[in-house]
Amino acid sequence: PLPTPVLAFAIRHLGAVAGVEVTASHNPPRDNGYKVYLGDGSQIVPPADADIAAEIDAVRTLHDVPRPDTGWQTLDDDVLDAYLTRTDAVLAPGSPRTARTVYTAMHGVGKDTLLAAFARAGFPRPTLVTEQADPDPDFPTVAFPNPEEPGAMDLAFARARETAPDLIVANDPDADRLAVAVPDAAEATGWRMLRGDEVGALLATHLVTRGAHGTFAESIVSSSLLARIAAKANLPHVETLTGFKWIARVENIRYGYEEALGYCVDPEGVRDKDGITAALLITELASTLKQAGRTLLDLLDDIAVEHGLHATDQLSVRVEDLSLIATAMNRLREQPPATLAGRPVTTAEDLTRGTDTLPPTDGLRYTLDGARVVVRPSGTEPKLKCYLEVVVPVAEHAGLPAARAKAADLLTALKRDLSTAAGI
């Protein structure tokens, strides 16, 4: 049992033509499946997925699948050791390494690799959420083993209240995603989960501060804040379709992220999202801020004042009947909303037609003055997902509370009007 990023690393490290990872990822046990990577270390894209599925459907017995009797090689820990050695490249030499963490593996395979990486880097040993530390394919303490799902982080919050760390880091079960929580007295739990877009902006800002060069990439459902950070640093910025199978293919990529807790911080080592190296980098950033008497929330405030408050949210509807998703998409296509949250829709794009920079995909994108909405069926779960963003200018730190209140009201109104328009 090893994290998916170790496989993505191993393909490039070994010069393999392909790799397969068996995993339920962040999905329920019944959704166990597998991921396929090709020789460049990135996941397959259509039509390879459909071609593989057709081959699987054609198999009737094991005798239908020819396999050689010899030539197999079982790898030892050398590949894992090489991956851990590569993690050294993520951190700046001599950077602070003092931030204390609570860590949950969410019943997955991340624990041993993350602990080894943190030990090599010289960070304090993370305090484990022991109930979720070891692999268990039944995911007994959570309904869904996804840090974004309600209740999934409750045990981590409880451990943090006992030990008062600087931050909580969490992987999904195959450890390619990273969730981060920070102390916040305004929250009932005493802790606030950072959105994927917030962590994405923090990591981007940290890399810019360290002098990173290359292209910053994100999916179309992630925050437009990354484009502003890249522009201010005179770095190229690219938008792709949803999923790291597209993000990882961006030419000269230096950093890529997706709002669903995926971050690629070392594309030369792992050409995919990697929850282990991202955890190292966010903990280095927290340590650097701690040395200056500051926190991740303080840096988020600075980013909002510099680039505008980019507030994001999601309207996500899980269904038993998949036809309901198609019905909602058809309704929006046939009767596109003219206004949302009291603001006119200035541009309505049906992404099935593609754009100048994007291949066709099943999605809709609406642009408003100071807001954006993307609607698409989930690629991994039975959900219709609507991604909302509003941008509120902020002149100074004193204006942040009012800006956040305005953004929250706008997001609430967007959710309400979009739900009505889609009939969900």
C-alpha positions in Angstrom: 0.0 0.0 0.0 1.5 3.2 -1.2 0.3 6.7 -2.1 -0.7 7.3 -5.7 2.0 10.1 -6.1 4.7 7.4 -5.5 3.4 5.6 -8.5 3.3 8.8 -10.6 6.9 9.4 -9.6 7.9 5.8 -10.2 6.8 5.8 -13.9 9.2 8.7 -14.7 11.9 7.4 -12.3 11.9 3.9 -13.9 11.2 4.9 -17.5 8.1 2.8 -17.5 5.5 3.0 -20.3 2.5 2.9 -17.9 1.4 2.4 -14.3 -1.8 1.3 -12.6 -2.9 2.2 -9.0 -5.8 0.3 -7.4 -7.7 2.7 -5.1 -11.0 4.1 -3.9 -9.3 7.5 -3.8 -11.6 9.8 -1.9 -14.8 7.9 -2.8 -16.9 5.4 -0.9 -15.7 1.7 -0.7 -18.1 0.6 -3.4 -16.4 3.0 -5.8 -13.1 1.2 -5.7 -11.4 1.3 -9.0 -8.1 2.2 -10.6 -6.1 5.0 -12.1 -3.9 4.6 -15.2 -0.8 6.7 -15.9 1.3 6.7 -19.1 5.0 7.2 -19.6 5.2 10.9 -19.1 3.8 10.3 -15.6 0.4 11.9 -16.2 -3.0 10.2 -16.1 -4.8 9.1 -19.3 -7.2 11.3 -21.2 -10.0 10.4 -23.6 -10.3 8.3 -25.7 -7.9 6.0 -23.9 -10.3 5.6 -21.0 -13.1 4.4 -23.3 -10.7 2.1 -25.1 -9.6 0.4 -21.9 -13.2 0.1 -20.7 -14.1 -1.6 -24.0 -11.3 -4.1 -23.6 -12.5 -4.9 -20.0 -16.0 -5.4 -21.2 -14.7 -7.9 -23.8 -13.1 -10.1 -21.2 -15.2 -13.2 -20.3 -12.6 -15.4 -18.5 -9.0 -15.0 -17.2 -7.9 -17.1 -20.2 -8.9 -14.2 -22.4 -6.0 -12.1 -21.0 -2.6 -13.3 -22.2 0.1 -13.0 -19.5 3.7 -14.1 -19.7 4.9 -16.7 -17.3 8.3 -15.0 -16.7 9.7 -11.5 -16.7 8.0 -10.1 -13.7 9.9 -8.0 -11.2 8.7 -7.1 -7.7 10.0 -3.8 -6.7 11.6 -3.2 -3.3 11.7 0.0 -1.3 14.3 1.6 -3.6 11.5 3.4 -5.5 10.0 4.8 -2.3 13.4 5.9 -1.1 14.0 7.7 -4.4 10.6 9.4 -4.0 11.4 10.5 -0.5 14.8 11.8 -1.7 13.0 13.8 -4.3 10.8 15.5 -1.7 13.9 17.3 -0.5 13.7 19.4 -3.7 10.3 20.8 -2.6 11.7 22.9 0.3 14.0 25.8 0.3 17.5 25.0 1.8 17.7 26.4 5.4 14.0 27.3 5.6 12.2 27.3 9.0 10.8 23.9 9.9 9.1 24.6 13.2 5.3 24.4 12.5 3.5 21.7 14.5 0.8 19.6 12.8 -2.0 17.2 13.4 -2.3 14.7 10.6 -5.0 12.3 9.4 -4.5 9.7 6.6 -8.4 9.3 6.4 -8.0 5.4 6.7 -5.7 5.5 3.6 -2.1 4.8 2.7 -0.5 8.2 3.4 0.8 7.9 6.9 4.1 6.1 6.6 5.2 8.1 3.6 4.2 11.4 5.0 5.8 10.7 8.4 9.0 9.7 6.6 9.0 12.8 4.4 8.4 15.1 7.5 11.2 13.4 9.4 13.6 13.8 6.5 12.7 17.5 6.2 13.3 18.1 10.0 9.7 19.1 10.9 8.2 18.1 14.2 6.6 14.7 14.0 2.9 15.2 13.2 0.4 14.1 15.8 -1.7 11.4 14.3 -5.4 10.9 14.3 -4.9 7.3 15.4 -8.5 6.2 14.6 -7.8 7.0 10.9 -4.1 6.4 10.7 -3.9 2.9 9.1 -5.3 1.6 5.8 -8.9 0.3 6.1 -10.9 -0.1 2.9 -14.2 0.1 4.8 -13.4 3.7 6.0 -15.3 3.0 9.3 -15.2 6.5 10.9 -16.5 8.5 7.9 -19.5 8.3 5.5 -17.2 9.5 2.7 -13.4 9.4 3.1 -13.1 12.9 1.6 -11.8 15.8 3.8 -14.3 18.1 2.1 -17.3 16.1 3.3 -19.2 17.2 6.5 -17.9 15.3 9.5 -14.9 13.8 7.9 -12.5 16.1 9.8 -14.2 15.9 13.2 -11.7 13.5 14.7 -8.8 15.7 13.5 -10.4 18.8 15.0 -10.8 16.9 18.3 -7.1 15.9 18.3 -6.1 19.4 17.5 -8.1 20.8 20.4 -6.1 18.4 22.7 -2.7 19.3 21.2 -3.0 22.9 19.9 -0.9 22.5 16.7 -0.2 25.3 14.2 -2.2 23.6 11.5 -4.0 20.4 10.6 -3.0 18.5 7.4 -5.1 15.7 5.9 -4.8 13.4 2.9 -7.5 11.6 1.2 -7.0 7.8 1.2 -4.6 7.5 -1.7 -2.8 10.7 -0.5 -2.8 12.6 -3.7 -5.0 15.4 -2.2 -4.3 17.7 0.7 -6.7 19.4 3.1 -5.6 22.1 5.5 -7.2 23.6 8.6 -6.1 26.5 10.8 -7.0 27.8 14.3 -9.9 30.1 14.2 -11.7 31.2 17.4 -14.7 32.3 15.3 -15.5 28.7 14.4 -17.5 26.4 16.7 -14.8 23.7 16.5 -12.0 26.2 17.0 -10.7 25.3 13.6 -11.4 26.5 10.0 -11.0 24.3 6.9 -9.3 26.3 4.2 -10.9 26.0 0.8 -8.8 24.4 -2.0 -8.7 27.8 -3.7 -7.3 29.3 -0.5 -4.5 26.7 -0.2 -3.9 27.0 -3.9 -3.3 30.8 -3.6 -1.1 30.3 -0.5 1.1 27.8 -2.2 1.3 30.0 -5.3 2.3 33.0 -3.3 4.9 31.0 -1.4 6.5 29.8 -4.7 6.5 33.3 -6.2 8.2 34.6 -3.0 10.8 31.9 -3.4 11.5 33.0 -7.0 9.7 30.2 -8.9 9.8 30.3 -12.7 7.5 28.6 -15.2 3.8 28.3 -16.0 1.2 28.4 -13.3 -1.8 26.2 -14.3 -5.3 25.5 -13.0 -8.6 24.1 -14.1 -11.5 26.2 -15.3 -13.4 25.6 -12.0 -10.6 26.9 -9.8 -10.3 30.5 -8.7 -9.3 33.3 -11.1 -7.0 34.5 -8.3 -4.1 32.4 -9.6 -4.2 34.3 -12.8 -3.8 37.6 -10.9 -0.9 36.2 -8.8 0.9 34.9 -11.9 0.3 38.2 -13.8 1.8 40.3 -10.9 4.8 38.0 -10.9 5.1 38.1 -14.8 4.6 34.4 -15.0 2.6 32.5 -17.7 -0.8 31.3 -16.6 -2.9 28.6 -18.3 -6.5 27.3 -17.7 -7.4 23.7 -18.6 -10.3 21.3 -18.4 -11.1 19.8 -15.0 -8.6 17.2 -13.7 -4.9 16.8 -13.3 -4.8 14.6 -16.4 -5.1 18.0 -18.2 -3.3 20.3 -15.8 -0.2 18.0 -15.8 0.1 18.3 -19.6 0.6 22.1 -19.6 3.9 22.9 -21.2 6.7 24.1 -18.9 4.4 23.8 -15.9 5.9 24.9 -12.6 2.8 24.8 -10.4 -0.7 23.5 -10.9 -3.7 23.2 -8.7 -7.4 22.4 -8.6 -9.9 23.6 -6.1 -10.8 19.9 -5.2 -7.7 19.9 -2.9 -5.2 18.9 -5.6 -1.7 20.6 -5.8 1.3 19.8 -8.1 4.2 21.6 -6.4 7.1 19.5 -8.0 6.1 18.6 -11.6 9.6 17.4 -12.4 9.2 14.7 -9.7 5.5 14.0 -9.8 3.5 15.1 -12.9 0.2 14.9 -10.9 -1.4 16.2 -7.7 0.6 15.1 -4.7 -0.7 15.4 -1.1 2.6 14.6 0.5 4.8 17.2 -1.2 2.0 19.8 -0.9 1.8 19.1 2.9 5.6 19.7 3.1 5.3 23.0 1.3 2.3 24.4 3.2 4.0 23.4 6.5 7.2 25.2 5.4 5.1 28.3 4.6 3.4 28.0 8.1 6.8 27.8 9.7 8.1 30.8 7.8 5.1 32.8 8.9 5.3 31.5 12.5 8.9 32.8 12.7 7.6 36.3 11.8 4.7 36.0 14.3 2.1 35.6 11.6 -0.3 32.9 10.3 -1.7 31.5 7.1 -4.9 33.6 7.7 -2.7 36.7 7.9 -1.2 35.9 4.5 -4.7 35.3 3.0 -5.7 38.8 4.2 -2.6 40.3 2.5 -3.5 38.4 -0.7 -7.1 39.7 -0.6 -5.9 43.3 -0.2 -3.3 43.0 -3.0 -5.5 41.2 -5.6 -9.1 41.6 -4.4 -11.1 39.2 -2.2 -11.8 36.1 -4.3 -14.5 34.2 -2.5 -15.5 30.8 -3.8 -18.2 28.3 -3.0 -19.9 25.2 -4.4 -23.4 24.0 -5.0 -23.1 20.3 -5.1 -26.1 17.9 -5.6 -25.6 14.1 -5.1 -28.1 12.0 -6.9 -29.1 8.3 -7.0 -30.6 8.7 -10.5 -27.9 9.9 -12.9 -30.6 11.0 -15.4 -31.4 13.9 -13.0 -28.0 15.4 -13.8 -28.6 15.3 -17.6 -32.0 16.8 -17.0 -30.6 19.8 -15.1 -27.9 20.4 -17.7 -30.5 20.3 -20.5 -32.7 22.7 -18.7 -29.9 25.2 -18.3 -29.0 24.8 -22.0 -32.5 25.3 -23.1 -33.4 28.1 -20.7 -30.1 29.8 -19.7 -30.5 32.3 -16.9 -30.4 36.0 -17.9 -29.5 37.2 -14.4 -28.0 35.6 -11.3 -27.9 37.3 -7.9 -29.4 40.3 -9.4 -26.6 40.7 -11.9 -26.9 40.3 -15.7 -25.2 37.3 -17.2 -22.8 38.9 -19.7 -21.5 35.7 -21.2 -23.0 32.2 -21.4 -20.8 29.5 -22.8 -21.7 25.9 -23.6 -18.4 24.2 -23.2 -19.5 21.2 -25.3 -18.6 23.3 -28.3 -15.1 23.9 -26.9 -13.3 27.3 -26.8 -10.3 28.9 -28.4 -8.2 27.3 -25.6 -10.2 24.4 -24.4 -11.4 21.1 -26.0 -15.1 20.3 -25.8 -16.4 19.1 -22.4 -19.8 18.7 -20.8 -20.1 22.0 -18.9 -21.6 25.5 -18.8 -19.8 28.8 -17.9 -21.5 32.0 -17.0 -19.7 35.3 -16.6 -21.2 38.2 -14.6 -19.8 41.5 -13.5 -17.5 40.5 -10.6 -18.7 36.9 -10.6 -18.4 33.6 -12.4 -20.3 30.3 -12.4 -19.3 26.9 -13.9 -21.7 24.0 -14.0 -20.6 20.4 -14.8 -21.3 16.8 -13.9 -18.7 15.4 -11.6 -16.2 13.1 -13.3 -15.7 10.9 -10.2 -19.0 10.9 -8.3 -22.8 10.9 -9.0 -23.0 14.7 -8.5 -23.9 17.8 -10.3 -21.3 20.4 -9.3 -21.7 24.2 -9.6 -18.6 26.3 -8.9 -19.2 29.9 -7.8 -16.8 32.8 -7.5 -17.2 36.4 -6.6 -14.5 39.1 -6.6 -14.8 42.1 -4.3 -12.2 44.9 -4.4 -10.5 45.7 -1.0 -8.6 48.9 -0.5 -7.1 48.1 2.9 -7.1 45.5 5.6 -9.8 47.4 7.6 -12.2 46.8 4.7 -11.9 43.0 4.8 -14.9 42.3 7.1 -17.3 44.3 5.0 -15.9 42.7 1.8 -16.4 39.2 3.2 -20.0 40.0 4.2 -20.7 41.3 0.8 -19.1 38.3 -0.9 -21.1 35.9 1.4 -24.4 37.5 0.5 -23.5 37.3 -3.2 -22.6 33.7 -3.0 -25.8 32.9 -1.2 -27.8 34.7 -3.9 -25.9 32.9 -6.7 -26.6 29.5 -5.1 -30.3 30.3 -4.7 -30.8 31.6 -8.2 -28.7 28.9 -9.9 -30.6 26.1 -8.0 -33.8 27.6 -9.3 -32.6 27.9 -12.8 -31.3 24.2 -12.9 -34.4 22.9 -11.1 -32.3 21.2 -8.4 
